[in-house]
Amino acid sequence: TKSSHGRSADIPAPQVMVTNTVHWFRKGLRLHDNPSLRDSIVEADTLRCIYILDPWFAGSSSVGINRWRFLLQCLEDLDANLRKLNSRLFVIRGQPTDVFPRLFKEWKITRLSYEYDSEPFGKERDAAIQKLAREAGVEVTVRISHTLYHLDKIIEMNGGQSPLTYKRFQTLISRMDAVETPAETITADIMGRCTTPISDDHDDRFGVPSLEELGFDTEGLPSAVWPGGETEALTRLERHLERKAWVANFERPRMNANSLLASPTGLSPYLRFGCLSCRIFYFKLTDLYRKVKKNSAPPLSLYGQLLWREFFYTAATNNPRFDKMEGNPICVQMPWDRNPQALAKWAEGRTGFPWIDAIMTQLRQEGWIHHLARHAVACFLTRGDLWVSWEEGVKVFEELLLDADWSVNAGSWMWLSCSSFFQQFFHCYCPVGFGRRTDPNGDYIRRYLPVLRAFPAKYIYDPWNAPESVQKLAKCMIGVHYPKPMVNHAEASRINIERMKQIYQQLSCYRGLGLLASVPSNSSCNGDGAGGGPGDSSQEVSGAGMLTCPAPLNPRELICCLWLLLLLMSQHV
């Protein structure tokens, strides 16, 4: 028998395959250079862009209000840009492992896409989601776009180990294939026939939450110094590239008082959240350099900020203990002091050293500090003065610093505390002299520590040395209105340098490397600190005259080294 349409009644009509795509934003909060999003749109019928937010985590995590505000602004900007494509951002409350099985069924999802996450916990999370997707018959598209290079290939070229010197890292990437060209920005043309199903109650169900909804008290909260979002990031990038004189002469900008303040060309928080593509930054820098330098090849040092980031990502990708001392194979085991009172004074800007306290006040208020300011406060907390573990510094920066990134934050702290990455421990930043050289007039101190505003420049970095008459005139008595120094810097730094020297001598002897002949017998604090590092592309971390740090230790060697450290400590009791 046939139907009235001439087709056999018992033959079902062919089913039209519908491709329903979900793109999962985590980092990479942008529409430019987002290859996993672009690939997921190809031949898709529907697209829903989601961000998964756990409100309970927001209330219980150590991440501070400035970082949450920046993230929410990024999400609002992303939603606004998606609206221009007749789409929206879906902010889903919950945990990924709970959310996805529900979405796969409810939205009849056939394809899931996201940006590759190189960090260990990210890889573990994504493996669990891929398993759920396979079980639901959902295709998964993953692309690398948060880093310039494929980190596993760098490690493969280095014999299966992460390179632990910046110099070695540079050698490896110079042999890598060229950085992949950025993907085109998502436009209405690229979206094509792909649509986003949007309900009337979208804002109620899937809108970006407020800080109040996440449990934050916003009364008295100052306006953001760093507005979040892709739109702001791209504006800042253009401003950054307008500084053609810097690129043309290829000179490191001189450090001065203004350098310490937030700049309208600063990019680090935008790279961290992926509002700005590192590849766009890389290629724009390259194009500008070639234009100015008549097509000559740019040096690797031009990309210092990006390459340091890449270096620490590579070091961390296969090391889930990267942010810990114990169980971390690349970290020297130090007998740090447990001193909650000292840690609190440092974190809250109550050390009695105006240079340190002004930096920590700026960090708490604005969520950003200059890279040399980071060096100064990290040295003070760890090997310079307080002998408190770098792990505690990581936690404070994780709470307060907008651009704090698990890999880069932990790597920088290990480096600055001389716990890894081949550093000279016998120089430290002077909490008086370094600031005075940077900003002789003390304008930075006056801005962030108004209690000291009336001190003359002569005493503003060491107000405890001011005569009582000067303190009275400034209406600030040291020990009453502003704390006395919590340590004797000269004595503390001398003791800590000696501690470091003996620890490294023990490790060096055990490893058969000989005594540390390069360590000066009269090691002392100086105002210039320890040289280059993250954020300072003009300096090398390894080179002539640098301390040779032990190679990664296996567990047995770590136990031996800990035993040596205990022996060393017992000799000084």
NORNOR-V80345 format. One record per backbone hydrogen bond with DSSP energy under -0.5 kcal/mol. CO is the residue of the C=O (numbers start at 1). NH is the residue of the N-H. If there is no record, write none. Layout:
# NORNOR-V80345
co->CO nh->NH
co->CO nh->NH
This chain:
# NORNOR-V80345
co->1 nh->9
co->3 nh->6
co->7 nh->3
co->8 nh->11
co->10 nh->12
co->15 nh->17
co->18 nh->20
co->19 nh->21
co->19 nh->45
co->19 nh->46
co->20 nh->110
co->20 nh->111
co->21 nh->48
co->22 nh->24
co->22 nh->113
co->23 nh->25
co->23 nh->50
co->24 nh->115
co->25 nh->52
co->27 nh->26
co->28 nh->30
co->31 nh->186
co->34 nh->38
co->35 nh->39
co->36 nh->40
co->37 nh->41
co->38 nh->41
co->38 nh->42
co->41 nh->44
co->45 nh->195
co->46 nh->21
co->48 nh->23
co->48 nh->50
co->49 nh->90
co->50 nh->25
co->51 nh->53
co->51 nh->92
co->53 nh->55
co->53 nh->94
co->54 nh->58
co->55 nh->59
co->56 nh->60
co->57 nh->61
co->64 nh->68
co->65 nh->69
co->66 nh->70
co->67 nh->71
co->68 nh->72
co->69 nh->73
co->70 nh->74
co->71 nh->75
co->72 nh->76
co->73 nh->77
co->74 nh->78
co->75 nh->79
co->76 nh->80
co->77 nh->81
co->78 nh->82
co->79 nh->83
co->80 nh->84
co->82 nh->85
co->82 nh->87
co->83 nh->86
co->86 nh->196
co->88 nh->49
co->89 nh->91
co->90 nh->51
co->90 nh->92
co->92 nh->53
co->95 nh->98
co->95 nh->99
co->96 nh->100
co->98 nh->102
co->99 nh->103
co->100 nh->104
co->101 nh->105
co->102 nh->106
co->103 nh->107
co->104 nh->109
co->105 nh->108
co->110 nh->139
co->111 nh->22
co->112 nh->141
co->113 nh->24
co->114 nh->143
co->116 nh->118
co->119 nh->122
co->119 nh->123
co->120 nh->124
co->121 nh->125
co->122 nh->126
co->123 nh->127
co->124 nh->128
co->125 nh->129
co->126 nh->130
co->127 nh->131
co->128 nh->132
co->129 nh->133
co->130 nh->134
co->131 nh->135
co->132 nh->136
co->133 nh->138
co->134 nh->137
co->139 nh->112
co->141 nh->114
co->143 nh->116
co->143 nh->145
co->148 nh->180
co->149 nh->151
co->150 nh->153
co->150 nh->154
co->151 nh->155
co->152 nh->156
co->153 nh->157
co->154 nh->158
co->155 nh->160
co->155 nh->161
co->156 nh->159
co->158 nh->161
co->165 nh->169
co->166 nh->170
co->167 nh->171
co->168 nh->172
co->169 nh->173
co->170 nh->174
co->172 nh->175
co->173 nh->176
co->183 nh->33
co->187 nh->191
co->188 nh->192
co->191 nh->194
co->195 nh->47
co->195 nh->197
co->199 nh->202
co->201 nh->205
co->202 nh->206
co->203 nh->207
co->206 nh->91
co->210 nh->214
co->211 nh->216
co->212 nh->215
co->216 nh->218
co->218 nh->221
co->225 nh->227
co->229 nh->233
co->230 nh->234
co->231 nh->235
co->232 nh->236
co->233 nh->237
co->234 nh->238
co->235 nh->239
co->236 nh->240
co->237 nh->241
co->238 nh->242
co->239 nh->242
co->240 nh->243
co->242 nh->244
co->243 nh->246
co->243 nh->247
co->244 nh->248
co->245 nh->249
co->246 nh->250
co->246 nh->251
co->256 nh->259
co->256 nh->260
co->257 nh->260
co->258 nh->261
co->263 nh->266
co->267 nh->270
co->267 nh->271
co->268 nh->272
co->269 nh->273
co->270 nh->275
co->270 nh->276
co->273 nh->29
co->277 nh->281
co->278 nh->282
co->279 nh->283
co->280 nh->284
co->281 nh->285
co->282 nh->286
co->283 nh->287
co->284 nh->288
co->285 nh->289
co->286 nh->290
co->287 nh->291
co->288 nh->292
co->289 nh->293
co->290 nh->295
co->291 nh->294
co->293 nh->296
co->299 nh->302
co->300 nh->303
co->301 nh->304
co->303 nh->306
co->303 nh->307
co->304 nh->308
co->305 nh->309
co->306 nh->310
co->307 nh->311
co->308 nh->312
co->309 nh->313
co->310 nh->314
co->311 nh->315
co->312 nh->316
co->313 nh->317
co->316 nh->319
co->319 nh->322
co->321 nh->324
co->325 nh->328
co->327 nh->329
co->328 nh->331
co->329 nh->553
co->332 nh->334
co->334 nh->336
co->337 nh->339
co->337 nh->389
co->339 nh->343
co->340 nh->344
co->341 nh->345
co->342 nh->346
co->343 nh->347
co->344 nh->348
co->345 nh->350
co->346 nh->349
co->351 nh->486
co->352 nh->354
co->353 nh->357
co->354 nh->358
co->355 nh->359
co->356 nh->360
co->357 nh->361
co->358 nh->362
co->359 nh->363
co->360 nh->364
co->361 nh->365
co->362 nh->366
co->362 nh->367
co->363 nh->367
co->367 nh->402
co->370 nh->374
co->371 nh->375
co->372 nh->376
co->373 nh->377
co->374 nh->378
co->375 nh->379
co->376 nh->380
co->377 nh->381
co->378 nh->382
co->379 nh->384
co->379 nh->385
co->380 nh->385
co->380 nh->386
co->381 nh->388
co->382 nh->387
co->387 nh->337
co->389 nh->392
co->389 nh->393
co->390 nh->394
co->391 nh->395
co->392 nh->396
co->393 nh->397
co->394 nh->398
co->395 nh->399
co->396 nh->400
co->397 nh->401
co->399 nh->64
co->401 nh->404
co->405 nh->409
co->406 nh->410
co->407 nh->411
co->408 nh->412
co->409 nh->413
co->410 nh->414
co->411 nh->415
co->412 nh->416
co->413 nh->417
co->414 nh->419
co->414 nh->420
co->415 nh->418
co->419 nh->332
co->423 nh->425
co->426 nh->524
co->428 nh->526
co->428 nh->529
co->429 nh->431
co->430 nh->434
co->430 nh->435
co->431 nh->355
co->432 nh->436
co->433 nh->437
co->434 nh->438
co->435 nh->439
co->439 nh->442
co->442 nh->446
co->443 nh->447
co->444 nh->448
co->445 nh->449
co->449 nh->452
co->450 nh->453
co->452 nh->455
co->456 nh->459
co->456 nh->460
co->459 nh->462
co->462 nh->465
co->463 nh->466
co->467 nh->470
co->467 nh->471
co->468 nh->472
co->469 nh->473
co->470 nh->474
co->471 nh->476
co->472 nh->475
co->476 nh->478
co->477 nh->480
co->477 nh->481
co->477 nh->482
co->482 nh->479
co->487 nh->489
co->488 nh->492
co->489 nh->493
co->490 nh->494
co->491 nh->495
co->492 nh->496
co->493 nh->497
co->494 nh->498
co->495 nh->499
co->496 nh->500
co->497 nh->501
co->498 nh->502
co->499 nh->503
co->500 nh->504
co->501 nh->505
co->502 nh->506
co->503 nh->507
co->504 nh->508
co->505 nh->509
co->506 nh->510
co->507 nh->511
co->508 nh->513
co->508 nh->514
co->509 nh->512
co->515 nh->517
co->516 nh->519
co->518 nh->520
co->520 nh->523
co->526 nh->430
co->526 nh->529
co->528 nh->531
co->533 nh->536
co->535 nh->537
co->536 nh->533
co->536 nh->539
co->543 nh->546
co->547 nh->549
co->554 nh->558
co->555 nh->559
co->556 nh->560
co->557 nh->561
co->558 nh->562
co->559 nh->563
co->560 nh->564
co->561 nh->565
co->562 nh->566
co->563 nh->567
co->564 nh->568
co->565 nh->569
co->566 nh->570
co->567 nh->571
co->569 nh->572
co->570 nh->573
